Amino acid sequence: MDGPPDPAWLEEITAESAFDGHRPPEPALLADCVHCGFCLPTCPSYLVWGQEPDSPRGRIVLMNEAVRPGSEMSDEMAGHFDRCLGCMACVTACPSGVRYDRLIEATRPQVERNHRRSARERLLRRTLFALFTHPGRLRAGVPLMAAFHAAGGRALLGRTGVLDRLPTVRALVSLAPRPPLKAVVSRLPEFTPAKGACRARVGLLQGCVQRVLFHDVNAATVDVLSAEGCDVFAPRLPRCCGALMLHSGEEPGGLALAKQTIEAFEDCDVVISNAAGCGSALKDYGHLLADDSLWAERAAAFSAKVRDVTEFLVELGPSATRNPVPLKVAYHDACHLAHAQKVRRPPRELLAGIPELELLEPKGWEICCGSAGLYNLLQVEAAEELGRQKAEKLIATGAEAIAAANPGCTLQIAAHLEALGRPLPIFHPVELLSRSIERPR
């Protein structure tokens, strides 16, 4: 389905349609849905709201309606699209192979172009993109976050009642991590040589949120790749791969960052991502730029060489010695890794290969934790309910720690574990692997 859309059916979309003619959902993909309902038990927004338009098949009905003359991009229609987390659990569950991922990916930019959001919504979205996709601005905020926590800011705000009145502020406060002050100055070397004989030469995407709030994950990734015989190229630019924007329908800004990312890693044989949301976007560049004559071929070649770090390490095979890490670890499936990228076995295989590490599986692995990019800041109440449910299921495993391969999931789960009074350490799988390789423990 990649490539320029068929102009014949685009002619059916008129100025009176809710959607415009720029890359709308394709009729052939819409027609694949037989409305069987297998998606319903796996759809987090349907589980929260219980309404048909908040299910994948219900949204497909709305998409079909939106391309017809006389349809309208109402607040209600846009609201049902906004309530979708984009977790893609329905893609995993669908027996008919419906590409809901392609459909919602095409729908989000339509909403942004053809729906007039309130001034408050526009300001909030602009502010979030202006902050989270700029590592330099995030670094500047690290001392402020440290001071906020040191002063007991959460408790102070709670006593004022402002958190009850302003859900977005409540979400920001609950999700705010406690990064060490070293995050202001911590940087990865641009090049790290392989230890021993070089088995591969790879490029590592540093990410925006990842490089600031989770520098230790990037450092562990470099350490593990180097220990396994890889030369690692980790450029400072691009500042962001565009995933947050692309998953939110902000197409122009997201595609501009995608092109910068392609240029930065074009000479690499393999491009490594250690954040599920970023990896999902990187692997999708070929589709997103398929109708751009200047970028289509380059984007397709780039996407073909993208690997999640766990996926790549399993393909490469182990060479470094693993030492014991005696720990009970519950593995959390990040949606953009398990459903969007179909990477479910490699993280488990790497963790299972660590001596004395006991791998635990929570119930409801396929249901999103509610992070979903910026979802937990835009759809606060639904995200809070999903986060609470996910935290409860992880606690029920009896784990001593959690493994999660996405920064958004880590922030979301940590906040809700703390709210339940059961805080647990959360590691990226490569951090546990680095601990095992580093020295006997």
C-alpha positions in Angstrom: 0.0 0.0 0.0 3.0 2.3 0.0 3.4 4.9 -2.7 1.3 7.7 -4.1 -2.4 7.2 -3.5 -4.8 6.4 -6.4 -6.2 9.7 -7.8 -9.4 8.0 -8.8 -10.9 7.6 -5.4 -9.3 10.9 -4.2 -11.6 12.7 -6.6 -14.5 11.5 -4.5 -13.3 13.7 -1.6 -14.7 17.2 -2.0 -14.4 20.5 -0.1 -17.6 19.4 1.7 -15.9 16.3 3.2 -14.5 16.1 6.7 -11.2 14.8 5.4 -9.1 16.5 2.6 -7.4 14.8 -0.3 -3.9 14.7 1.2 -3.1 11.1 2.2 -6.5 10.2 3.7 -7.2 6.7 4.9 -7.2 4.3 1.9 -10.6 2.7 1.0 -9.0 -0.7 0.5 -7.7 -0.7 4.0 -11.0 0.6 5.4 -12.8 -2.2 3.6 -10.7 -4.9 5.3 -12.5 -4.4 8.5 -15.4 -6.9 8.8 -16.5 -5.5 12.3 -16.1 -8.8 14.0 -15.2 -7.3 17.4 -12.0 -9.2 18.1 -10.3 -5.9 18.7 -12.7 -4.8 21.5 -11.1 -6.7 24.5 -7.7 -5.4 23.6 -8.6 -1.7 23.0 -7.8 0.4 26.0 -10.0 3.3 25.0 -13.0 1.0 24.5 -12.3 -0.6 27.9 -12.3 2.8 29.6 -15.3 4.5 27.8 -17.2 1.4 26.6 -18.5 3.2 23.5 -18.5 1.8 20.0 -17.0 5.0 18.5 -14.1 4.6 20.9 -13.2 1.2 19.5 -11.0 0.5 16.4 -14.0 -0.7 14.3 -16.1 2.2 15.5 -13.3 4.7 14.4 -13.1 2.9 11.1 -16.8 3.6 10.6 -16.1 7.3 11.4 -13.2 7.3 8.9 -15.5 6.0 6.2 -18.0 8.7 7.0 -15.3 11.4 7.0 -14.4 10.9 3.4 -18.0 11.3 2.1 -19.3 14.6 0.8 -21.4 16.5 3.4 -19.5 15.0 6.4 -18.2 17.3 9.1 -15.1 17.2 11.3 -17.2 17.9 14.4 -15.8 18.2 18.0 -17.4 14.8 18.7 -15.7 13.0 15.7 -12.3 14.6 16.5 -12.8 13.6 20.1 -13.2 9.9 19.3 -10.1 10.0 17.2 -8.2 11.8 19.9 -9.2 9.1 22.5 -7.3 6.5 20.5 -3.9 5.8 22.2 -2.4 4.4 19.0 -1.2 1.4 20.9 -1.9 -1.0 17.9 -3.1 -3.8 20.2 -6.0 -4.2 17.8 -3.5 -4.9 14.9 -2.1 -7.8 16.9 -5.6 -9.1 17.8 -7.3 -8.7 14.4 -7.8 -12.0 12.5 -8.5 -10.2 9.3 -5.2 -8.3 9.2 -6.7 -4.9 9.3 -3.9 -2.2 9.1 -5.4 0.0 11.7 -2.0 1.4 12.3 -1.9 2.8 8.8 -5.5 4.1 9.1 -5.0 6.0 12.4 -1.7 7.3 11.1 -3.4 8.8 8.1 -6.3 10.1 10.2 -4.4 12.1 12.8 -3.0 14.7 10.4 -6.5 15.1 8.9 -7.8 16.0 12.3 -5.0 18.6 12.8 -5.6 20.2 9.4 -9.4 20.1 9.4 -10.5 20.5 13.0 -10.2 23.8 14.8 -9.1 23.1 18.3 -9.7 25.4 21.2 -7.1 28.0 22.0 -6.2 26.1 25.2 -5.7 22.8 23.3 -3.5 24.5 20.7 -1.4 26.2 23.3 -1.0 23.0 25.3 0.1 21.0 22.2 2.5 23.7 21.1 4.0 23.9 24.6 4.5 20.1 24.8 6.2 19.9 21.4 8.3 22.9 22.2 9.6 21.2 25.3 9.8 17.5 24.9 11.3 17.5 21.4 14.1 19.8 22.4 16.8 18.1 24.6 18.4 21.5 25.4 15.3 22.8 26.9 14.7 19.6 28.9 18.2 19.9 30.3 17.5 23.4 31.4 14.5 22.1 33.3 16.5 19.4 35.3 17.5 21.8 38.1 14.0 23.0 38.3 12.6 19.5 38.7 15.2 18.7 41.3 14.3 21.9 43.3 10.6 21.1 42.9 11.0 17.7 44.5 13.4 18.9 47.2 10.9 21.5 48.3 8.0 19.0 48.4 6.3 20.7 45.5 3.8 17.9 44.9 2.5 18.0 48.4 2.3 21.8 48.4 0.3 21.9 45.2 -1.9 19.2 46.5 -2.9 21.3 49.5 -3.9 24.2 47.3 -6.4 22.1 45.4 -4.9 23.1 42.0 -4.3 19.5 41.0 -8.0 18.7 41.3 -8.9 21.6 39.1 -6.2 21.3 36.5 -5.8 17.6 35.3 -2.9 18.4 33.0 -0.9 20.0 35.8 -1.7 17.0 38.0 -0.4 14.7 35.3 2.8 16.7 34.8 3.4 16.8 38.6 2.8 13.0 39.0 5.0 12.1 36.0 7.9 14.5 36.7 10.9 12.3 37.3 13.8 12.9 39.8 16.7 13.1 37.4 20.1 13.5 39.0 21.7 16.9 38.4 24.4 15.1 36.3 21.8 14.9 33.6 22.6 18.6 32.9 26.1 17.7 31.8 26.0 14.0 30.9 26.8 13.4 27.2 27.6 10.3 25.1 30.8 10.2 23.1 30.0 10.5 19.4 32.1 7.4 18.7 32.7 4.3 21.0 34.9 1.6 19.6 34.2 -2.1 19.9 35.9 -4.1 22.6 37.9 -6.7 20.8 37.3 -7.6 17.2 34.6 -5.4 15.5 31.6 -7.5 14.6 29.3 -4.6 13.4 29.2 -0.9 13.0 26.0 0.7 14.2 24.4 4.1 14.6 22.5 4.9 17.9 19.7 7.3 18.0 20.0 9.3 21.2 16.4 10.5 21.2 15.1 13.7 22.9 13.6 12.6 26.2 15.8 9.6 26.4 19.1 11.4 26.2 18.2 13.8 29.1 15.9 12.0 31.5 17.3 8.5 30.8 21.0 9.1 29.9 21.9 5.9 31.8 19.8 3.9 29.4 21.8 5.3 26.5 25.1 4.8 28.3 24.2 1.2 29.0 23.2 0.7 25.4 26.6 1.9 24.2 28.4 -0.3 26.8 26.5 -3.4 25.8 26.9 -2.8 22.1 30.7 -2.1 22.5 31.1 -5.2 24.8 29.4 -7.3 22.1 31.8 -6.1 19.4 30.2 -3.1 17.9 31.6 0.3 16.9 28.9 2.7 18.0 28.3 6.1 16.3 26.0 8.3 18.4 25.6 11.7 16.8 24.4 14.7 18.8 22.0 15.7 16.0 19.2 15.2 15.2 17.7 16.5 18.4 14.6 14.4 17.9 13.3 11.8 15.4 9.8 13.3 15.1 8.0 10.4 16.7 6.0 12.5 19.2 4.8 14.8 16.4 4.1 12.0 13.9 2.1 10.0 16.4 0.1 13.1 17.3 -0.7 14.2 13.7 1.8 17.1 13.5 2.9 16.0 10.1 5.0 18.9 8.8 7.2 19.2 11.9 7.5 15.4 12.3 8.5 14.8 8.7 11.1 17.6 8.8 12.8 15.8 11.8 12.5 12.5 10.0 14.5 13.8 7.0 17.2 15.2 9.4 17.4 11.7 11.0 17.8 10.0 7.7 20.6 12.3 6.7 22.4 11.8 10.0 22.5 8.0 9.8 22.5 7.4 6.0 26.1 6.0 6.1 25.3 3.5 8.9 24.8 -0.2 8.1 22.4 -0.6 11.1 20.4 2.1 13.0 19.7 1.2 16.6 16.8 2.5 18.7 16.3 1.8 22.4 13.0 3.6 22.8 9.9 1.8 21.5 8.1 4.9 20.2 11.1 6.2 18.4 11.9 2.8 16.8 8.3 2.5 15.6 8.5 5.9 13.8 11.9 5.2 12.3 10.7 1.9 10.8 7.7 3.8 9.3 9.6 6.6 7.5 9.5 4.6 4.3 5.7 4.6 4.3 5.4 8.2 5.6 7.6 9.6 2.8 6.5 7.2 0.1 4.9 9.9 -2.0 7.8 12.3 -1.7 9.9 11.8 -4.9 13.0 13.3 -3.3 12.9 11.2 -0.2 10.9 8.0 -0.9 13.9 5.8 -1.9 16.1 7.2 0.9 13.4 6.7 3.5 12.7 3.2 2.5 16.4 2.3 2.6 16.7 3.9 6.0 13.7 2.1 7.5 15.0 -1.2 6.3 18.1 -1.0 8.5 16.4 0.1 11.7 16.5 -2.3 14.6 15.4 -2.1 18.2 18.5 -2.7 20.4 17.1 -6.0 21.8 16.2 -7.2 18.3 19.7 -6.4 17.0 21.5 -8.1 20.0 19.5 -11.3 19.5 20.3 -11.2 15.7 24.0 -10.6 16.5 24.3 -13.3 19.1 26.1 -13.0 22.5 29.9 -12.9 22.8 30.4 -11.2 26.2 30.2 -13.3 29.4 27.0 -12.9 31.4 27.3 -12.8 35.2 24.5 -13.4 37.7 21.9 -10.8 38.5 19.7 -12.3 41.2 16.5 -10.4 40.7 12.8 -11.1 40.1 11.9 -9.0 37.1 8.4 -8.4 35.5 8.7 -7.5 31.8 6.4 -4.8 30.6 5.6 -4.9 26.9 5.8 -1.3 25.5 3.0 -1.1 22.8 5.1 0.4 20.1 7.6 -2.4 20.6 5.2 -5.4 21.0 2.4 -4.3 18.7 3.8 -1.7 16.2 7.2 -3.3 15.7 6.2 -6.9 16.6 9.2 -7.2 18.8 8.1 -9.4 21.7 10.5 -12.4 21.9 14.0 -10.6 21.8 13.7 -8.6 25.1 12.5 -11.8 26.9 15.3 -13.8 25.3 18.0 -11.3 26.4 16.6 -11.2 30.0 16.2 -15.0 30.2 19.9 -15.3 29.2 21.0 -13.4 32.4 22.0 -16.0 35.1 19.8 -16.0 38.2 17.4 -13.4 36.8 13.8 -14.7 37.2 11.6 -13.3 34.4 7.9 -12.8 35.4 5.0 -12.2 33.0 2.1 -9.9 34.2 -1.5 -10.5 33.1 -2.9 -8.2 30.5 0.4 -7.6 28.8 -1.3 -6.5 25.6 -3.2 -3.5 27.3 -1.5 -0.1 27.1 -0.2 1.5 30.3 -1.7 4.8 29.2 1.5 6.7 28.4 1.2 6.6 24.6 3.4 9.5 23.7 1.7 12.6 25.0 -1.6 10.8 25.7 -1.2 10.9 29.5 -1.0 14.7 29.3 -3.8 15.2 26.8 -6.3 12.5 28.0 -5.4 12.6 31.6 -8.3 10.7 33.3 -8.2 7.8 30.9 -4.5 7.5 31.1 -4.6 7.6 34.9 -7.1 4.7 35.0 -5.0 2.6 32.6 -1.8 3.4 34.5 -3.3 2.3 37.8 -4.5 -1.0 36.2 -1.1 -1.6 34.7 0.7 -0.9 38.0 -1.6 -3.3 39.9 -0.9 -6.1 37.4 2.9 -5.6 37.7 2.7 -5.5 41.5 0.7 -8.8 41.4 3.6 -10.7 39.9 5.6 -10.3 43.1 8.5 -8.7 41.1 11.4 -6.9 42.7 11.9 -4.7 39.6 10.3 -3.9 36.3 11.9 -4.0 32.8 10.4 -1.6 30.3 11.8 -0.5 26.9 10.3 2.9 26.5 10.8 6.2 28.4 7.1 7.1 28.4 6.2 3.8 29.9 8.8 4.1 32.5 7.5 7.5 33.7 3.9 6.4 33.6 4.4 3.1 35.5 6.7 4.7 38.1 4.1 7.4 38.8 1.4 4.8 39.4 3.5 2.4 41.4 4.3 5.3 43.7 0.7 6.4 43.9 -0.2 2.8 45.0 2.6 2.9 47.7 4.6 0.2 46.0 7.5 1.9 44.2 9.8 -0.5 42.3 13.0 0.2 40.3 12.4 0.2 36.6 15.2 -0.7 34.2 15.5 -0.9 30.5 16.5 -4.5 29.5 19.9 -3.2 28.3 20.6 -1.8 31.7 20.1 -5.2 33.3 22.2 -6.8 30.5 24.9 -4.2 31.1 24.9 -5.0 34.8 25.3 -8.7 34.0 28.2 -8.1 31.5 30.0 -5.4 33.6 31.2 -7.5 36.5 30.1 -10.4 38.7 27.5 -9.4 41.3 
